[in-house]
Amino acid sequence: MFQVSVVNKKQEGNISAFWKSLNGDKEDALPKRYSDLKRKLVSTPEAERSLVEGWRSILASLKENNPKWAAKGVDNIPQVNYKDLIEGDNNSAVAKAIRECGNVVIKGAVDQETALAWKEGIREYIKKNPGVKGFPAHDPQVFELYWTPSQIAARTHPRLVSLVVRMNELWDASPSAEISRRNPIFYADRCRERHAGDTSFALGPHSDSGTIERWENESYSSCYRDGIIENWETWNPWNIDGRVKANTDMYDSPGGSSVFRTFQGWLGLSHTGPGEGTLRVHPSVKHATAYFWMRPFFSPIKTEEECATRDEYLDADNWRLDLESTAFPGSPPGRGQEFSDATHPHLEVNKVITSIPRVEPGDFVFWHCDGIHAVEAKHGGTGDSSVMYIGAAPLTAGNAEYLAQQRATFLSGVPPPDYPGGKGESGFTGRPTDKDLKSPEARRGMGFEKFVAAGNATEGEQIVIRAANDILGLTENKINI
C-alpha cells in the first residue's frame, strides 16, 4: 500500500489559462527590474558592439532566407522512417537535417492499428467518465486527461521509448553533464481530438519550455547569452549542458513545463495533413531562437506607422540597441511565449512557418524545445485531427524531482504538477494504477523502479542516476514515498 500525497494545488482550468492568445488577456508592462536585467546580460561595451553586429547580421539573414523558406513550405521538414532513424547515427544526413531544422516527422513509429486502438481507448474512457473537461469548454477537444490507459500504454511502449532515447541523443553533452539521455522519464501531457471545421483551437506561433525564464534564470540564460552575443551563427542550440539545471517555470504557471524536454512531440492518431488543423513549425531553430532571444534588446526608431513602407520599418538602420526599456515582447511572466508580426516582425512568422507534411496514425512528430510552432487556425478537413502529446524528457536531478511529484499525482489520479489542478481523474472508472506498469522500463520511467547506470556511463550520468534514485526514494527497487 503506497502512501500518496497530492501535490497539485494549482487552480482548475484548461489549456487556455497559459496562452494569452486563447484567453484574450493583454500583455502587461513589466517592472523596472527587467531593464536592469538587460543591462546585466549586456554589461560591457564589447558585448554591446557584438550584440549590435549580431542583430544586423541576423536581420540580413532572415531577409534573405524568409522568402526561400516560405516558398519551400512543407518540404522544409525532414521525414524519416522509424527504423532508419533508430539505426542511424548523428553523422547521418537525416540527423543533420533534423538539427538544422529542429523538426522531424517520423513515419511508422507504431503501426496504424495500435495508434487507432489507442484513440478508440481514449474515446471509451471519456464515455465511461462523463464530464471530462477540456478546451473549448462548450465543445472539449483538448482534454484535461493525463492518465488514460491509452496514454500510459503509448508513453511506455518500447518503440516509443527507443525513439525518445534516440531523439535525446541528437543533443550534445559533455562527460560531466549531470544528465542521462538514455534514461527518459515519462512526462504526462494531454491528448487532443480536434473536430472538422473547428476554429477555436487557433493557438498561434509560440514556444514551449519557459518564457521570460530564457533571460531571467541564470542557468537557462547561459544556454543562449554568451553564444548568441558573441556570434549567433556559431552558437549551438543543441548544447545540453546549461539546460540541465535551468528553471523553466519560475512563476509556477498553469501549464508551463517545469521539466526539461529536449523535444516536445506528439503521436498521430489520425490521418491529418496541411489545412486539416495540423501543426505548423518554423523551419530553422537557430535563426528563430537567436532572433527572438536578441529581440528584447532592440526597439524601432520609427514605428511602422511612421515609416513609408514596411521595408523601411524592418531595415536594420531603423532599429537601435535599447537597454532601458522593460519590454520583453511576447514573453509575459507566468504565461506562454508567443510570436506575431507585431512583436517579432523580422521573423515574418505568418509567412514563414509551415504546416508539417501529411501524417498517418502511428507517425510521430518532434520539435526542438525552443522551436516556434503553431496550430492551424482552422481544421478544414472532414475527419478528426487527433494526437497524443508525448515529449522527450531525459533524466536530470530536476526531472527526477518532478517525477517524484508526478508519481504521486498518478497514484491519486489528479492532474500532474505542471498542469491546472482539481480532482481530475481521481474518481474515474478504468484509470490505470502502478500495477498496470508491466515492464521494468515502464516502471522506471514512471518512478517505480530504480535507474541503473550502464557500464559505459559518463561521470555525469553516474552522478545523476545516484541522485535520481535518492530523490525518488528508490533503494533495492523498493519505494519510499
C-alpha positions as a Python dict, from the first residue, in 0.01 Angstrom:
ca = {
    (1, 'M'): (0, 0, 0),
    (2, 'F'): (153, 328, -109),
    (3, 'Q'): (112, 648, 83),
    (4, 'V'): (1, 911, -166),
    (5, 'S'): (34, 1285, -110),
    (6, 'V'): (-144, 1502, -365),
    (7, 'V'): (95, 1773, -480),
    (8, 'N'): (-101, 1969, -743),
    (9, 'K'): (-257, 2271, -577),
    (10, 'K'): (-299, 2479, -891),
    (11, 'Q'): (-636, 2624, -982),
    (12, 'E'): (-852, 2405, -1201),
    (13, 'G'): (-864, 2509, -1567),
    (14, 'N'): (-768, 2415, -1921),
    (15, 'I'): (-500, 2490, -2180),
    (16, 'S'): (-626, 2845, -2237),
    (17, 'A'): (-504, 2951, -1891),
    (18, 'F'): (-146, 2952, -2019),
    (19, 'W'): (-188, 3126, -2355),
    (20, 'K'): (-293, 3487, -2384),
    (21, 'S'): (-395, 3433, -2747),
    (22, 'L'): (-653, 3176, -2631),
    (23, 'N'): (-787, 3361, -2327),
    (24, 'G'): (-778, 3719, -2459),
    (25, 'D'): (-557, 3862, -2182),
    (26, 'K'): (-344, 4165, -2263),
    (27, 'E'): (31, 4174, -2206),
    (28, 'D'): (108, 4400, -1910),
    (29, 'A'): (408, 4631, -1884),
    (30, 'L'): (695, 4478, -1688),
    (31, 'P'): (857, 4641, -1383),
    (32, 'K'): (1193, 4821, -1383),
    (33, 'R'): (1391, 4514, -1279),
    (34, 'Y'): (1361, 4389, -1636),
    (35, 'S'): (1559, 4682, -1774),
    (36, 'D'): (1814, 4609, -1501),
    (37, 'L'): (1819, 4251, -1628),
    (38, 'K'): (1900, 4369, -1980),
    (39, 'R'): (2195, 4574, -1858),
    (40, 'K'): (2317, 4277, -1655),
    (41, 'L'): (2303, 4047, -1958),
    (42, 'V'): (2477, 4300, -2183),
    (43, 'S'): (2716, 4454, -1934),
    (44, 'T'): (3019, 4572, -2133),
    (45, 'P'): (3083, 4794, -2435),
    (46, 'E'): (3230, 4491, -2612),
    (47, 'A'): (2910, 4292, -2552),
    (48, 'E'): (2701, 4584, -2682),
    (49, 'R'): (2905, 4609, -3001),
    (50, 'S'): (2894, 4236, -3059),
    (51, 'L'): (2519, 4220, -3000),
    (52, 'V'): (2454, 4504, -3243),
    (53, 'E'): (2668, 4331, -3507),
    (54, 'G'): (2483, 4006, -3448),
    (55, 'W'): (2146, 4180, -3470),
    (56, 'R'): (2230, 4337, -3804),
    (57, 'S'): (2365, 4005, -3927),
    (58, 'I'): (2057, 3805, -3836),
    (59, 'L'): (1824, 4065, -3987),
    (60, 'A'): (2014, 4032, -4313),
    (61, 'S'): (1998, 3651, -4296),
    (62, 'L'): (1626, 3648, -4223),
    (63, 'K'): (1561, 3890, -4510),
    (64, 'E'): (1746, 3653, -4743),
    (65, 'N'): (1605, 3325, -4612),
    (66, 'N'): (1243, 3405, -4526),
    (67, 'P'): (1126, 3402, -4891),
    (68, 'K'): (1312, 3075, -4954),
    (69, 'W'): (1158, 2903, -4653),
    (70, 'A'): (812, 3034, -4740),
    (71, 'A'): (842, 2904, -5099),
    (72, 'K'): (968, 2562, -4988),
    (73, 'G'): (678, 2507, -4745),
    (74, 'V'): (630, 2150, -4619),
    (75, 'D'): (949, 2042, -4795),
    (76, 'N'): (1145, 2223, -4521),
    (77, 'I'): (1053, 1946, -4278),
    (78, 'P'): (1264, 1627, -4271),
    (79, 'Q'): (1080, 1294, -4288),
    (80, 'V'): (1238, 964, -4190),
    (81, 'N'): (1128, 608, -4131),
    (82, 'Y'): (1143, 490, -3770),
    (83, 'K'): (1396, 215, -3844),
    (84, 'D'): (1632, 445, -4035),
    (85, 'L'): (1638, 698, -3750),
    (86, 'I'): (1685, 437, -3478),
    (87, 'E'): (1966, 260, -3663),
    (88, 'G'): (2140, 578, -3782),
    (89, 'D'): (2394, 792, -3601),
    (90, 'N'): (2439, 1166, -3559),
    (91, 'N'): (2651, 1184, -3874),
    (92, 'S'): (2366, 1064, -4095),
    (93, 'A'): (2206, 1303, -4341),
    (94, 'V'): (1870, 1288, -4164),
    (95, 'A'): (2024, 1362, -3822),
    (96, 'K'): (2197, 1666, -3969),
    (97, 'A'): (1871, 1776, -4132),
    (98, 'I'): (1685, 1746, -3801),
    (99, 'R'): (1949, 1951, -3621),
    (100, 'E'): (1937, 2220, -3887),
    (101, 'C'): (1560, 2243, -3897),
    (102, 'G'): (1468, 2148, -3539),
    (103, 'N'): (1166, 1945, -3653),
    (104, 'V'): (1103, 1596, -3790),
    (105, 'V'): (821, 1364, -3895),
    (106, 'I'): (895, 1001, -3812),
    (107, 'K'): (696, 756, -4019),
    (108, 'G'): (570, 436, -3863),
    (109, 'A'): (673, 490, -3504),
    (110, 'V'): (399, 240, -3419),
    (111, 'D'): (163, 58, -3655),
    (112, 'Q'): (-164, 223, -3753),
    (113, 'E'): (-380, -39, -3583),
    (114, 'T'): (-213, 25, -3247),
    (115, 'A'): (-246, 404, -3279),
    (116, 'L'): (-613, 383, -3379),
    (117, 'A'): (-683, 143, -3093),
    (118, 'W'): (-530, 395, -2851),
    (119, 'K'): (-758, 667, -2990),
    (120, 'E'): (-1061, 444, -2950),
    (121, 'G'): (-947, 365, -2597),
    (122, 'I'): (-947, 736, -2510),
    (123, 'R'): (-1296, 772, -2654),
    (124, 'E'): (-1421, 478, -2448),
    (125, 'Y'): (-1260, 623, -2135),
    (126, 'I'): (-1442, 951, -2194),
    (127, 'K'): (-1773, 766, -2243),
    (128, 'K'): (-1725, 584, -1914),
    (129, 'N'): (-1646, 908, -1734),
    (130, 'P'): (-1887, 1185, -1840),
    (131, 'G'): (-1791, 1543, -1777),
    (132, 'V'): (-1428, 1530, -1889),
    (133, 'K'): (-1305, 1889, -1904),
    (134, 'G'): (-1114, 2046, -2189),
    (135, 'F'): (-1082, 2335, -2431),
    (136, 'P'): (-1304, 2489, -2550),
    (137, 'A'): (-1536, 2441, -2254),
    (138, 'H'): (-1852, 2416, -2467),
    (139, 'D'): (-1701, 2153, -2700),
    (140, 'P'): (-1393, 1994, -2542),
    (141, 'Q'): (-1125, 1890, -2791),
    (142, 'V'): (-801, 1937, -2596),
    (143, 'F'): (-880, 1717, -2299),
    (144, 'E'): (-766, 1753, -1939),
    (145, 'L'): (-675, 1386, -1946),
    (146, 'Y'): (-334, 1253, -1844),
    (147, 'W'): (-383, 901, -1707),
    (148, 'T'): (-595, 714, -1959),
    (149, 'P'): (-489, 354, -2032),
    (150, 'S'): (-404, 463, -2388),
    (151, 'Q'): (-173, 741, -2273),
    (152, 'I'): (9, 516, -2028),
    (153, 'A'): (44, 245, -2294),
    (154, 'A'): (182, 490, -2551),
    (155, 'R'): (433, 661, -2321),
    (156, 'T'): (573, 327, -2211),
    (157, 'H'): (561, 147, -2548),
    (158, 'P'): (909, 2, -2625),
    (159, 'R'): (927, 153, -2975),
    (160, 'L'): (834, 499, -2849),
    (161, 'V'): (1075, 473, -2556),
    (162, 'S'): (1354, 385, -2801),
    (163, 'L'): (1251, 678, -3018),
    (164, 'V'): (1263, 923, -2727),
    (165, 'V'): (1611, 799, -2633),
    (166, 'R'): (1729, 841, -2992),
    (167, 'M'): (1597, 1198, -3003),
    (168, 'N'): (1770, 1279, -2673),
    (169, 'E'): (2095, 1156, -2823),
    (170, 'L'): (2077, 1414, -3103),
    (171, 'W'): (2188, 1663, -2836),
    (172, 'D'): (2549, 1734, -2739),
    (173, 'A'): (2654, 1672, -2378),
    (174, 'S'): (2990, 1692, -2206),
    (175, 'P'): (3101, 1390, -1996),
    (176, 'S'): (3049, 1594, -1679),
    (177, 'A'): (2692, 1699, -1763),
    (178, 'E'): (2462, 1552, -1499),
    (179, 'I'): (2213, 1400, -1739),
    (180, 'S'): (2124, 1058, -1872),
    (181, 'R'): (1992, 1088, -2225),
    (182, 'R'): (1926, 713, -2248),
    (183, 'N'): (1712, 705, -1932),
    (184, 'P'): (1394, 901, -2008),
    (185, 'I'): (1120, 994, -1765),
    (186, 'F'): (763, 965, -1891),
    (187, 'Y'): (622, 1316, -1874),
    (188, 'A'): (242, 1317, -1862),
    (189, 'D'): (71, 1553, -2107),
    (190, 'R'): (-271, 1598, -2267),
    (191, 'C'): (-439, 1450, -2574),
    (192, 'R'): (-644, 1614, -2849),
    (193, 'E'): (-924, 1523, -3086),
    (194, 'R'): (-990, 1830, -3299),
    (195, 'H'): (-1318, 1828, -3487),
    (196, 'A'): (-1357, 1909, -3855),
    (197, 'G'): (-1445, 2275, -3902),
    (198, 'D'): (-1305, 2383, -3563),
    (199, 'T'): (-1165, 2736, -3536),
    (200, 'S'): (-1145, 2763, -3156),
    (201, 'F'): (-809, 2590, -3105),
    (202, 'A'): (-624, 2855, -3302),
    (203, 'L'): (-307, 2859, -3095),
    (204, 'G'): (-76, 3098, -3276),
    (205, 'P'): (304, 3089, -3308),
    (206, 'H'): (463, 3011, -2972),
    (207, 'S'): (750, 2834, -2800),
    (208, 'D'): (738, 2590, -2509),
    (209, 'S'): (976, 2540, -2215),
    (210, 'G'): (953, 2873, -2042),
    (211, 'T'): (903, 3237, -2130),
    (212, 'I'): (1086, 3521, -1953),
    (213, 'E'): (1297, 3248, -1789),
    (214, 'R'): (1512, 3234, -2104),
    (215, 'W'): (1660, 3566, -1992),
    (216, 'E'): (1583, 3581, -1621),
    (217, 'N'): (1705, 3243, -1495),
    (218, 'E'): (2084, 3242, -1477),
    (219, 'S'): (2136, 2881, -1585),
    (220, 'Y'): (1876, 2899, -1861),
    (221, 'S'): (2006, 3232, -1988),
    (222, 'S'): (2355, 3085, -2015),
    (223, 'C'): (2227, 2850, -2286),
    (224, 'Y'): (2178, 3150, -2512),
    (225, 'R'): (2358, 3455, -2377),
    (226, 'D'): (2729, 3411, -2443),
    (227, 'G'): (2699, 3215, -2767),
    (228, 'I'): (2440, 3441, -2927),
    (229, 'I'): (2601, 3766, -2817),
    (230, 'E'): (2943, 3652, -2937),
    (231, 'N'): (2829, 3507, -3271),
    (232, 'W'): (2481, 3368, -3331),
    (233, 'E'): (2600, 3185, -3643),
    (234, 'T'): (2837, 2963, -3444),
    (235, 'W'): (2607, 2932, -3141),
    (236, 'N'): (2500, 2572, -3077),
    (237, 'P'): (2127, 2531, -3000),
    (238, 'W'): (2196, 2161, -2930),
    (239, 'N'): (2430, 2205, -2633),
    (240, 'I'): (2252, 2038, -2344),
    (241, 'D'): (2483, 2129, -2055),
    (242, 'G'): (2333, 2461, -1944),
    (243, 'R'): (1978, 2335, -1976),
    (244, 'V'): (2026, 2058, -1721),
    (245, 'K'): (1980, 2287, -1421),
    (246, 'A'): (1770, 2559, -1583),
    (247, 'N'): (1448, 2672, -1416),
    (248, 'T'): (1194, 2695, -1698),
    (249, 'D'): (895, 2772, -1473),
    (250, 'M'): (993, 3041, -1222),
    (251, 'Y'): (634, 3163, -1184),
    (252, 'D'): (453, 2832, -1125),
    (253, 'S'): (241, 2890, -1432),
    (254, 'P'): (-80, 2697, -1512),
    (255, 'G'): (55, 2475, -1788),
    (256, 'G'): (416, 2574, -1839),
    (257, 'S'): (665, 2288, -1839),
    (258, 'S'): (900, 2283, -1542),
    (259, 'V'): (1058, 1968, -1684),
    (260, 'F'): (1349, 1976, -1926),
    (261, 'R'): (1227, 1829, -2254),
    (262, 'T'): (1476, 1807, -2537),
    (263, 'F'): (1181, 1794, -2774),
    (264, 'Q'): (809, 1840, -2749),
    (265, 'G'): (620, 1598, -2966),
    (266, 'W'): (303, 1416, -3049),
    (267, 'L'): (193, 1081, -3177),
    (268, 'G'): (-53, 1100, -3466),
    (269, 'L'): (-384, 922, -3403),
    (270, 'S'): (-548, 1018, -3733),
    (271, 'H'): (-484, 1095, -4099),
    (272, 'T'): (-404, 1466, -4097),
    (273, 'G'): (-241, 1698, -4348),
    (274, 'P'): (-195, 2066, -4429),
    (275, 'G'): (-522, 2255, -4397),
    (276, 'E'): (-670, 1995, -4163),
    (277, 'G'): (-594, 2152, -3826),
    (278, 'T'): (-237, 2026, -3806),
    (279, 'L'): (91, 2159, -3665),
    (280, 'R'): (289, 2445, -3817),
    (281, 'V'): (660, 2495, -3745),
    (282, 'H'): (941, 2740, -3814),
    (283, 'P'): (1199, 2574, -4042),
    (284, 'S'): (1520, 2695, -3871),
    (285, 'V'): (1559, 2657, -3496),
    (286, 'K'): (1889, 2850, -3489),
    (287, 'H'): (1759, 3154, -3679),
    (288, 'A'): (1432, 3171, -3491),
    (289, 'T'): (1580, 3127, -3143),
    (290, 'A'): (1875, 3361, -3193),
    (291, 'Y'): (1642, 3632, -3325),
    (292, 'F'): (1379, 3604, -3053),
    (293, 'W'): (1645, 3598, -2781),
    (294, 'M'): (1805, 3919, -2917),
    (295, 'R'): (1472, 4091, -2987),
    (296, 'P'): (1410, 4243, -2636),
    (297, 'F'): (1738, 4438, -2657),
    (298, 'F'): (1628, 4640, -2962),
    (299, 'S'): (1349, 4883, -3038),
    (300, 'P'): (1248, 5068, -3356),
    (301, 'I'): (1350, 5430, -3401),
    (302, 'K'): (1033, 5494, -3601),
    (303, 'T'): (716, 5292, -3558),
    (304, 'E'): (569, 5109, -3854),
    (305, 'E'): (300, 5377, -3880),
    (306, 'E'): (568, 5645, -3906),
    (307, 'C'): (751, 5462, -4186),
    (308, 'A'): (660, 5497, -4552),
    (309, 'T'): (692, 5123, -4613),
    (310, 'R'): (724, 4806, -4409),
    (311, 'D'): (1072, 4755, -4556),
    (312, 'E'): (1174, 5090, -4408),
    (313, 'Y'): (1037, 4977, -4070),
    (314, 'L'): (1224, 4646, -4083),
    (315, 'D'): (1552, 4793, -4206),
    (316, 'A'): (1839, 4745, -3961),
    (317, 'D'): (1909, 5119, -3959),
    (318, 'N'): (1565, 5173, -3805),
    (319, 'W'): (1649, 4961, -3500),
    (320, 'R'): (1867, 5066, -3208),
    (321, 'L'): (2007, 4895, -2902),
    (322, 'D'): (1771, 4970, -2611),
    (323, 'L'): (1872, 4859, -2263),
    (324, 'E'): (1634, 5098, -2086),
    (325, 'S'): (1303, 4951, -2196),
    (326, 'T'): (1147, 4686, -1972),
    (327, 'A'): (979, 4517, -2268),
    (328, 'F'): (1032, 4150, -2347),
    (329, 'P'): (787, 4119, -2637),
    (330, 'G'): (559, 3820, -2625),
    (331, 'S'): (725, 3687, -2310),
    (332, 'P'): (497, 3757, -2011),
    (333, 'P'): (598, 3604, -1677),
    (334, 'G'): (385, 3303, -1592),
    (335, 'R'): (233, 3266, -1938),
    (336, 'G'): (337, 3117, -2270),
    (337, 'Q'): (588, 3272, -2507),
    (338, 'E'): (412, 3388, -2824),
    (339, 'F'): (517, 3547, -3151),
    (340, 'S'): (344, 3772, -3402),
    (341, 'D'): (427, 4014, -3680),
    (342, 'A'): (383, 4291, -3422),
    (343, 'T'): (610, 4151, -3151),
    (344, 'H'): (876, 3984, -3371),
    (345, 'P'): (837, 4149, -3711),
    (346, 'H'): (1155, 4027, -3880),
    (347, 'L'): (1060, 3661, -3831),
    (348, 'E'): (754, 3712, -4052),
    (349, 'V'): (607, 3413, -3873),
    (350, 'N'): (275, 3416, -4054),
    (351, 'K'): (454, 3385, -4387),
    (352, 'V'): (741, 3155, -4291),
    (353, 'I'): (607, 2890, -4055),
    (354, 'T'): (481, 2593, -4250),
    (355, 'S'): (234, 2313, -4196),
    (356, 'I'): (401, 1977, -4149),
    (357, 'P'): (364, 1707, -4415),
    (358, 'R'): (73, 1465, -4404),
    (359, 'V'): (87, 1218, -4116),
    (360, 'E'): (-84, 885, -4068),
    (361, 'P'): (-188, 716, -3744),
    (362, 'G'): (130, 593, -3576),
    (363, 'D'): (358, 865, -3716),
    (364, 'F'): (545, 1080, -3465),
    (365, 'V'): (634, 1449, -3484),
    (366, 'F'): (906, 1613, -3274),
    (367, 'W'): (1017, 1976, -3249),
    (368, 'H'): (1310, 2131, -3060),
    (369, 'C'): (1224, 2269, -2717),
    (370, 'D'): (1298, 2624, -2840),
    (371, 'G'): (1114, 2570, -3168),
    (372, 'I'): (846, 2814, -3279),
    (373, 'H'): (528, 2631, -3372),
    (374, 'A'): (155, 2687, -3404),
    (375, 'V'): (-174, 2512, -3475),
    (376, 'E'): (-358, 2582, -3797),
    (377, 'A'): (-634, 2832, -3727),
    (378, 'K'): (-900, 2618, -3894),
    (379, 'H'): (-946, 2247, -3935),
    (380, 'G'): (-1063, 2243, -4295),
    (381, 'G'): (-1070, 1864, -4332),
    (382, 'T'): (-1354, 1618, -4294),
    (383, 'G'): (-1220, 1384, -4023),
    (384, 'D'): (-1079, 1433, -3676),
    (385, 'S'): (-728, 1568, -3620),
    (386, 'S'): (-613, 1369, -3319),
    (387, 'V'): (-281, 1348, -3136),
    (388, 'M'): (-134, 1235, -2807),
    (389, 'Y'): (130, 1476, -2671),
    (390, 'I'): (448, 1292, -2571),
    (391, 'G'): (770, 1485, -2514),
    (392, 'A'): (1128, 1362, -2483),
    (393, 'A'): (1247, 1417, -2126),
    (394, 'P'): (1590, 1282, -2023),
    (395, 'L'): (1685, 1205, -1665),
    (396, 'T'): (1819, 1502, -1468),
    (397, 'A'): (1801, 1579, -1098),
    (398, 'G'): (1532, 1838, -1165),
    (399, 'N'): (1334, 1597, -1379),
    (400, 'A'): (1364, 1332, -1105),
    (401, 'E'): (1221, 1579, -852),
    (402, 'Y'): (930, 1639, -1087),
    (403, 'L'): (887, 1266, -1145),
    (404, 'A'): (853, 1209, -770),
    (405, 'Q'): (565, 1458, -764),
    (406, 'Q'): (413, 1325, -1083),
    (407, 'R'): (423, 972, -940),
    (408, 'A'): (205, 1087, -650),
    (409, 'T'): (-45, 1255, -883),
    (410, 'F'): (-59, 941, -1097),
    (411, 'L'): (-137, 726, -795),
    (412, 'S'): (-411, 965, -681),
    (413, 'G'): (-545, 1041, -1031),
    (414, 'V'): (-519, 1419, -1015),
    (415, 'P'): (-354, 1628, -1291),
    (416, 'P'): (27, 1625, -1292),
    (417, 'P'): (213, 1911, -1119),
    (418, 'D'): (270, 2131, -1428),
    (419, 'Y'): (-98, 2147, -1520),
    (420, 'P'): (-418, 2307, -1387),
    (421, 'G'): (-534, 2127, -1074),
    (422, 'G'): (-863, 1991, -946),
    (423, 'K'): (-992, 1639, -888),
    (424, 'G'): (-904, 1535, -1241),
    (425, 'E'): (-945, 1164, -1296),
    (426, 'S'): (-929, 1065, -930),
    (427, 'G'): (-1278, 914, -935),
    (428, 'F'): (-1273, 784, -1292),
    (429, 'T'): (-1359, 431, -1394),
    (430, 'G'): (-1085, 239, -1572),
    (431, 'R'): (-796, 458, -1460),
    (432, 'P'): (-466, 267, -1455),
    (433, 'T'): (-261, 204, -1141),
    (434, 'D'): (103, 120, -1089),
    (435, 'K'): (11, -248, -1124),
    (436, 'D'): (-58, -180, -1492),
    (437, 'L'): (307, -88, -1545),
    (438, 'K'): (439, -426, -1653),
    (439, 'S'): (790, -375, -1792),
    (440, 'P'): (1097, -255, -1600),
    (441, 'E'): (1128, 35, -1847),
    (442, 'A'): (769, 140, -1782),
    (443, 'R'): (808, 125, -1406),
    (444, 'R'): (1142, 307, -1420),
    (445, 'G'): (1017, 592, -1637),
    (446, 'M'): (716, 641, -1408),
    (447, 'G'): (932, 645, -1094),
    (448, 'F'): (858, 299, -953),
    (449, 'E'): (1190, 124, -1016),
    (450, 'K'): (1548, 238, -970),
    (451, 'F'): (1761, 366, -1257),
    (452, 'V'): (2074, 166, -1336),
    (453, 'A'): (2393, 306, -1490),
    (454, 'A'): (2530, 126, -1794),
    (455, 'G'): (2891, 11, -1796),
    (456, 'N'): (2995, 296, -2026),
    (457, 'A'): (2806, 566, -1834),
    (458, 'T'): (2980, 901, -1816),
    (459, 'E'): (3078, 1060, -1486),
    (460, 'G'): (2784, 1299, -1508),
    (461, 'E'): (2542, 1017, -1592),
    (462, 'Q'): (2653, 813, -1291),
    (463, 'I'): (2608, 1114, -1063),
    (464, 'V'): (2257, 1191, -1185),
    (465, 'I'): (2141, 828, -1163),
    (466, 'R'): (2252, 807, -800),
    (467, 'A'): (2085, 1143, -727),
    (468, 'A'): (1762, 1046, -903),
    (469, 'N'): (1730, 719, -712),
    (470, 'D'): (1781, 908, -388),
    (471, 'I'): (1525, 1175, -483),
    (472, 'L'): (1271, 908, -578),
    (473, 'G'): (1330, 709, -257),
    (474, 'L'): (1434, 402, -453),
    (475, 'T'): (1651, 155, -266),
    (476, 'E'): (1687, -200, -391),
    (477, 'N'): (1378, -140, -607),
    (478, 'K'): (1166, -62, -303),
    (479, 'I'): (976, 263, -297),
    (480, 'N'): (965, 501, -6),
    (481, 'I'): (701, 762, -81),
}
